């Protein structure tokens, strides 16, 4: 799981070099749509059980 996070950050960092800001667009999408995978990911990081 940690490897996938690092890999994702590397990909975003490489894409971020271009003229289009990817990180703010991704964060806005996460805030607006609140995908379940993000909620589960945060719970897994902080060690909380799904409820």
Secondary structure, DSSP 8 states (H G I E B T S, - for coil): -HHHHHHHHHHHHHHHTSSS-HHHHHHHHHHHH--HHHHHHHHHHHT----
